[in-house]
Amino acid sequence: MEYFTLAAKPTSNNPAAVEAALRRAWNACAETACPKCRVPAWQYCRDRTAGVHYVTRFHRPRQDAAGVPQILPLVGVHGLSWAKGKGGFRWDDRHVPTV
């Protein structure tokens, strides 16, 4: 999780289960291509600003395609959020790490 980290409000009495579900969600997104920005699996999503591509968090269509809405509610998490990143990074087809 080089650019972004997943975050969730603790809604369960089992923080380890929440952390495991967040990891499963991250890995599911990583192994799924994005239907919005059309990056292949194992690459970060990208947005384009002024003709330059920048790394962005996993787009909602990618999360949906990866099955995230079925993974997180099992541990009481009803939405995926992201810890704030520092700065913007140009997209360079770097691979998404598994966690």
C-alpha positions in Angstrom: 0.0 0.0 0.0 2.6 2.4 -1.2 0.3 5.4 -2.0 -2.8 4.7 -0.1 -4.0 2.8 2.9 -7.5 1.5 3.6 -9.3 2.7 6.7 -12.5 1.9 8.4 -14.3 3.0 11.5 -14.2 0.1 14.0 -17.7 -1.2 14.1 -16.9 -4.7 15.2 -15.7 -6.1 18.5 -13.0 -7.9 16.6 -10.3 -5.5 15.2 -8.3 -8.5 13.8 -11.3 -9.6 11.7 -11.7 -6.0 10.4 -8.1 -5.8 9.5 -8.2 -9.2 7.7 -11.3 -8.1 5.7 -9.6 -4.8 4.7 -6.6 -6.8 3.5 -8.9 -9.2 1.5 -10.6 -6.1 0.0 -7.3 -4.5 -1.0 -6.0 -7.8 -2.6 -9.3 -8.3 -4.4 -9.1 -4.8 -5.9 -5.4 -5.4 -6.8 -6.2 -8.5 -8.8 -9.1 -6.9 -10.7 -8.8 -4.7 -13.7 -10.5 -1.3 -13.4 -13.5 -0.8 -15.7 -13.4 3.0 -15.2 -9.8 3.9 -16.0 -9.0 0.7 -17.8 -5.8 -0.2 -16.0 -5.1 -3.9 -15.9 -5.0 -6.0 -12.7 -2.0 -5.3 -10.4 -1.7 -1.6 -11.3 -2.9 1.4 -9.4 -6.0 3.3 -10.8 -5.2 6.6 -12.4 -6.9 9.9 -13.0 -6.0 12.5 -15.7 -5.5 16.1 -14.9 -4.2 18.6 -17.5 -3.1 15.7 -19.7 -1.1 14.0 -17.0 -2.0 10.7 -15.3 -1.9 10.6 -11.5 -2.2 7.6 -9.1 -5.5 7.5 -7.4 -7.3 5.1 -5.1 -9.2 2.2 -6.4 -12.3 3.5 -8.3 -15.7 2.4 -7.1 -16.4 0.3 -10.2 -13.2 -1.6 -9.5 -14.2 -2.1 -5.9 -17.6 -3.4 -7.0 -16.1 -5.7 -9.7 -13.7 -7.1 -7.0 -16.6 -8.0 -4.7 -15.6 -5.5 -1.9 -19.3 -4.9 -1.1 -19.6 -8.6 -0.2 -16.4 -8.7 1.8 -16.7 -5.8 4.2 -20.3 -6.0 5.6 -19.4 -9.4 7.1 -17.3 -7.6 9.7 -19.7 -4.6 10.1 -17.9 -2.2 7.7 -20.4 -0.6 5.3 -18.1 1.5 3.2 -14.5 1.7 2.1 -12.6 4.8 3.0 -9.0 5.8 2.5 -6.4 7.3 4.8 -5.1 10.6 3.4 -2.1 10.3 1.2 0.7 12.8 1.0 0.9 14.7 -2.2 0.2 13.5 -5.7 2.1 10.9 -7.6 2.4 10.5 -11.4 1.1 7.2 -12.6 3.9 5.0 -13.9 2.3 1.5 -14.2 3.9 0.5 -10.9 2.5 -2.8 -9.6 0.1 -2.8 -6.6 1.5 -4.8 -3.7 -0.5 -7.5 -1.9 -1.0 -7.2 1.8 
